[in-house]
Amino acid sequence: MKPFCEVIVQEVLPKIRAIIARELVEKYGFTQELAAKKLGTTQPAISHYLREMRASKKGRIEKDPVLLGRVEKLAESLASGKNITLEFCEICRTVRERKIICPSCTANCDACSSLC
């Protein structure tokens, strides 16, 4: 059984990081090196995100305007130097509320709603 936290870490978080990397580089003019520092990763990881060699699955996040808006807001906060810890938690809550992980999760659906 894969609990929803594991699904988020394996499937959702990499895509969120890829979207944030793209936003930081393309919208906010960050270098790959600076984007890597902001995301706590390496410049090669940012390069892979930008070339869609990592987290290349498009779909559920981009198709959900509420979730995509939250990820873009998180990128804006990160670009301006704000602490984003709670915003990540809000994104996780949004993923659960909007049942973004349901197709990949094997946990009982009531589990997500009980945490929100």
N, C-alpha and C positions, 0 to 999 in steps of 0.2 A: 504494500500500500504506500502510495506517495502522498504525504500530507501537503496541504496547500502551501505551507511555507517553503517546502522543498521545490514545489512546482514554480513558485514565484522566483526563487533564487536561480533555478536552472533555465527557465523559459522566459520570464517576464523581465527580470532585472537586467540581463544582457541587452535586451532590446531597448529598454529605457536608457541604459548607458549609451547605446549607439545613437539614439535620438538626441540625447544631451550633447554628446560629442559633436554631432553634426551642427546642432544649434550654436554651440560655443565657437566652432571654427567658422561656419558660414555666416551666421547672423551677427555674432559679436566680435568677429575678427581675431579670435585667439589663434595662436600657433598651436600645432599639435602638441608640442612640449608643454605649453601652459595649460591646455585643456587636460592633458594627462595629469598634471599636478593637481588641478582642481578636482578631478574625478578620482584621484588616488590610484592611478594606474600608470602604465608606461606609454611612451610615444608610439611604439609599434602597435600596441593595443588600439590606440586611437586611429592609427592608419588602417588597421583591419576593420574597425567600425565604419570608417568613412568609405572604404572600398567594398563594404558589405561582405567581408570575408568572415566576420563574426556577427552573430545575431542578425543574420540576413533574412530570417523569416519575417515577412511583412504580413500585416493582417490585423489581428484583434486590437492592438493598441492604436494603430493609425486609423482604424475604422470607427473607433469610439471617440467622438469629439470631446466628451467630458474628460476622459483619461488623457487624451493627447494634449488638451489644454493644460491639465495639471502638470504634465511632464514639461511642456514648454515654459510654464511658470517656474518650475523647479530650475530649469536651465537659466532663466533670467535671474533668479535669486542667486544661483551659483556664480554667474557672471559678475554680479554686483557685490560678491563677497559675503553674502549672508549665510548664516548657519542653516543648512538644509535638512537636518536630521528629522525634524517633525514633518517636513514636506514629504520626505520619503515615506514616512508612516502613513500620511494621508493618501498617498498614491497606492500603497498596499491596501488600505481600507477601501479605496475606490475600486480597485481590482476585485476585491471580494464582493462589495456591494453590487457591482455591475456584472458579476459572474463571468469575468473575463477568463478566469482559469478553469472554469467548470469542465470544458472539453478535455482538459489534460489531467484533472485532479481525480483521485479515486476516493477521496474522503466523503463523508456524508455531507450533503449540501447544507444541512442545518448548522454544521460546524462553522462555516464562514459567517453566517448571519449572526451567530451568537457572539462573535468577537467584535462586531461593529458597534 
